[in-house]
């Protein structure tokens, strides 16, 4: 038998997974590769599932998406599942958009306040540029002042006109 003696208590036929001394253990190599693949696969599945609220929240507004992202990040680092559940629920619920109507109201009030002050509807930069012009004549400034006073008087409500005249 090739110069090697087997132990008298050993059987004649050894299983496939038993390797001879000095040879590569194929079963061990396959097991390690399979185990690494399974661990990486489960990790990727976990991270993919963990990012689900953020992917769903991308179709919502920016503030809601940022809150969902923060909750998901807290859930990742603290291992508190309540944060992840809150992020998932918040991602699926559409919050009403309060900022657009409020911004529109603020813009309208700003326009109204400019009209009541007698200021023009021009942007602030144009008004500042007009105020910075130094080479005006005193006669022109007096005429412009009267025009502004007339515009203010014309824009006031009728009740204001009655109280100022009476």
C-alpha positions as CSV (number, residue, x, y, z in Angstrom):
1,X,0.0,0.0,0.0
2,X,2.3,2.8,-1.2
3,X,4.5,2.7,1.9
4,X,1.8,4.0,4.1
5,X,0.2,1.9,6.7
6,X,-3.3,2.5,7.9
7,X,-4.3,2.2,11.4
8,X,-5.7,-1.3,12.1
9,X,-8.9,0.2,13.6
10,X,-9.6,2.3,10.5
11,X,-12.1,1.2,7.9
12,X,-11.0,0.6,4.3
13,X,-13.2,3.2,2.7
14,X,-12.8,6.9,4.1
15,X,-15.4,9.6,3.4
16,X,-14.8,12.2,0.7
17,X,-14.3,15.1,3.2
18,X,-11.4,13.5,4.9
19,X,-8.2,14.7,3.3
20,X,-4.7,13.3,3.3
21,X,-2.0,15.1,5.3
22,X,-0.5,18.0,3.4
23,X,-3.4,18.3,0.9
24,X,-5.9,21.2,0.6
25,X,-9.1,20.7,2.6
26,X,-11.7,21.4,-0.1
27,X,-14.7,21.1,2.2
28,X,-13.2,23.8,4.5
29,X,-12.5,26.2,1.7
30,X,-16.1,25.7,0.3
31,X,-17.6,26.2,3.7
32,X,-15.6,29.4,4.3
33,X,-16.6,30.9,0.9
34,X,-20.2,29.9,1.4
35,X,-20.3,31.3,5.0
36,X,-18.7,34.7,3.8
37,X,-21.2,34.8,1.0
38,X,-24.2,34.2,3.3
39,X,-23.0,36.8,5.8
40,X,-22.5,39.4,3.1
41,X,-25.8,38.6,1.5
42,X,-27.7,38.9,4.8
43,X,-25.8,42.2,5.6
44,X,-26.8,43.6,2.2
45,X,-30.4,42.5,2.7
46,X,-30.4,44.1,6.1
47,X,-29.1,47.4,4.8
48,X,-31.4,47.3,1.8
49,X,-34.4,46.7,4.1
50,X,-33.1,49.4,6.5
51,X,-33.0,52.0,3.8
52,X,-36.6,51.3,2.7
53,X,-38.2,54.3,4.5
54,X,-35.7,56.7,2.9
55,X,-36.4,55.3,-0.6
56,X,-40.1,55.6,0.0
57,X,-39.7,59.2,1.4
58,X,-37.9,60.4,-1.8
59,X,-41.3,61.2,-3.3
60,X,-42.3,63.4,-0.4
61,X,-41.2,67.0,0.4
62,X,-37.7,67.7,1.6
63,X,-38.4,68.3,5.3
64,X,-40.3,65.0,5.6
65,X,-37.5,63.1,3.8
66,X,-34.9,64.6,6.1
67,X,-36.9,63.6,9.2
68,X,-37.3,60.0,7.9
69,X,-33.6,59.8,7.1
70,X,-32.7,61.0,10.6
71,X,-35.1,58.4,12.2
72,X,-33.6,55.7,10.0
73,X,-30.1,56.6,11.0
74,X,-31.0,56.7,14.7
75,X,-32.5,53.2,14.3
76,X,-29.4,52.0,12.6
77,X,-27.0,53.2,15.3
78,X,-29.2,52.7,18.4
79,X,-30.8,49.4,17.4
80,X,-34.2,50.8,18.5
81,X,-36.8,49.4,16.2
82,X,-39.3,52.0,17.2
83,X,-37.3,54.7,15.2
84,X,-37.4,52.5,12.1
85,X,-41.1,51.9,12.4
86,X,-41.7,55.6,12.9
87,X,-39.6,56.4,9.9
88,X,-41.5,53.9,7.8
89,X,-44.9,55.2,8.9
90,X,-43.8,58.8,8.3
91,X,-42.5,57.9,4.8
92,X,-45.9,56.5,3.8
93,X,-48.0,59.3,5.2
94,X,-48.3,62.4,3.1
95,X,-47.9,65.5,5.3
96,X,-49.8,68.6,4.1
97,X,-47.7,71.4,2.6
98,X,-48.0,74.3,5.0
99,X,-45.0,76.3,3.8
100,X,-46.2,77.2,0.3
101,X,-49.5,78.9,1.4
102,X,-47.7,80.7,4.3
103,X,-45.0,81.9,1.9
104,X,-47.6,83.1,-0.5
105,X,-49.4,85.0,2.3
106,X,-46.2,86.6,3.4
107,X,-45.4,87.7,-0.2
108,X,-48.9,89.2,-0.6
109,X,-48.6,91.0,2.7
110,X,-45.2,92.4,1.7
111,X,-46.7,93.7,-1.6
112,X,-49.6,95.2,0.3
113,X,-47.3,96.9,2.8
114,X,-45.3,98.4,0.0
115,X,-48.4,99.8,-1.7
116,X,-49.6,101.4,1.6
117,X,-46.2,103.0,2.2
118,X,-46.3,104.5,-1.2
119,X,-43.2,102.6,-2.3
120,X,-43.1,101.3,-5.8
121,X,-43.6,97.7,-6.8
122,X,-39.9,97.5,-7.9
123,X,-37.6,95.0,-6.2
124,X,-35.5,96.2,-3.3
125,X,-32.3,96.3,-5.3
126,X,-34.0,98.7,-7.8
127,X,-35.2,101.0,-5.0
128,X,-31.8,101.0,-3.4
129,X,-30.2,101.8,-6.7
130,X,-32.6,104.7,-7.1
131,X,-31.9,106.0,-3.6
132,X,-28.2,105.9,-4.3
133,X,-28.4,108.4,-7.2
134,X,-27.0,111.6,-5.9
135,X,-27.2,113.9,-8.9
136,X,-30.9,114.8,-8.6
137,X,-32.0,118.4,-8.7
138,X,-34.0,119.8,-5.8
139,X,-37.0,120.7,-8.1
140,X,-37.2,117.0,-9.3
141,X,-37.1,115.8,-5.7
142,X,-39.9,118.1,-4.7
143,X,-42.0,116.9,-7.7
144,X,-41.4,113.3,-6.8
145,X,-42.3,113.9,-3.2
146,X,-45.7,115.3,-4.2
147,X,-46.2,112.4,-6.5
148,X,-45.5,109.9,-3.7
149,X,-47.9,111.8,-1.4
150,X,-50.6,111.6,-4.1
151,X,-50.0,107.9,-4.6
152,X,-50.3,107.2,-0.9
153,X,-53.5,109.3,-0.6
154,X,-55.0,107.4,-3.6
155,X,-54.2,104.0,-2.2
156,X,-55.7,104.7,1.3
157,X,-59.2,103.3,1.9
158,X,-62.2,105.7,1.8
159,X,-62.6,105.6,5.7
160,X,-59.0,107.0,6.1
161,X,-59.8,109.8,3.7
162,X,-62.9,110.7,5.6
163,X,-61.2,110.7,8.9
164,X,-58.3,112.9,7.7
165,X,-60.5,115.4,6.0
166,X,-63.2,115.7,8.7
